[in-house]
Amino acid sequence: MPLNIFHDADGLPRIILSEPSGSSAEVLLYGGQVVSWKNERGEELLFMSRKAVWKPPKAIRGGIPVCFPQFGNLGLLEQHGFARNRLWSLDSDPSPLSPVNNQSSVDLILKSTEEDVKTWPRGFELRLRISLSPGKLTLIPRVRNTDNKAFSFTFALCNYLSVSDISEVRVEGLETLDYFDNLMHRERFTEQADAITFDAEIDRVYLSTPTKIAIIDHEKKRTFVLRKDGMPDAVLWNPWDKKAKALQDLGDEEYKTMICVDSAAIETPIVLKPFEEWKGHQELSNVSSSYCSGQLDPRKVLYGFQ
């Protein structure tokens, strides 16, 4: 069955995914970006800034931007690379991934252009499969080297999650891990807390993280479980009040209702020889949480939901 693609009020091609239980997702060809994920009750699970700029060449603040071929701000490339502000295409040949029902999945592709080669002279194909199932949103990114020489890149899927109050959020699964603190000139530290809570700006890259991370929203009694493979690092980001006021595409108070927890490959760049392919995998699931004295057993969150 053909995909339902329409142009929204901003003129951007948009794809709607839905599944029988009632959940839905919206994907833009611009940036290959998921900009909405709603549960079966129609509640929005992703954060989108009310001040987001929906016009090229600006990246869109919120949803799940794709950061490629770099995460950060290095060299001649724009911050977090160019994939998030390019127009992607539908991928007619997503092999070797097995076909899935078009109603709940879409395959996108971004290829190197003459414009991109000026700043990043590499030949590549970046593919992304986005699949929706009850309670789950799955993204499978793949990068193929179509050049005649090896190249390296860093990568991230930036998950802007909608939360009730950032001060009531706990992130579990990153305890005892080393991290780079971007607010401290990328100095390396070891996490000492039993769980990460938020009372100030945070911008950290956690290293060699587990395949499961839990984001617990006490007020909404909701837990996001992030499962990932091929992306060993995880980024935690919230701008807090001062940085939020400095960002033109973020409302002054919007930092209170968002948290970014990214699947990433940053510390060790991925190296591809000619015609090699890298594949990552990310699954976001949304589960309701029940509490005893306001706490959730992290072992149950991290290992109890299969």
Order of alpha helices (4+ residues) and beta strands (2+ residues): beta-beta-beta-beta-beta-beta-beta-alpha-beta-beta-beta-beta-beta-beta-beta-beta-beta-beta-beta-alpha-beta-beta-beta-alpha
